[in-house]
Amino acid sequence: MTIRFLDPPLHEFLPQEDEDIEALSKEMGISFDELKQ
């Protein structure tokens, strides 16, 4: 098993605001709630 401590956390690359999450969910073709999980 490899643990990479130097990689930034994934949450830094994902949108934080609900409207940004909704826009991304539409682009990806999945529901807002599914993406928010």
Buried (B, 14 or more C-beta within 10 A) or exposed (E): EEEEEEEEEEEEEEBEEEEEBBEBBEEEEEEEEEBEE
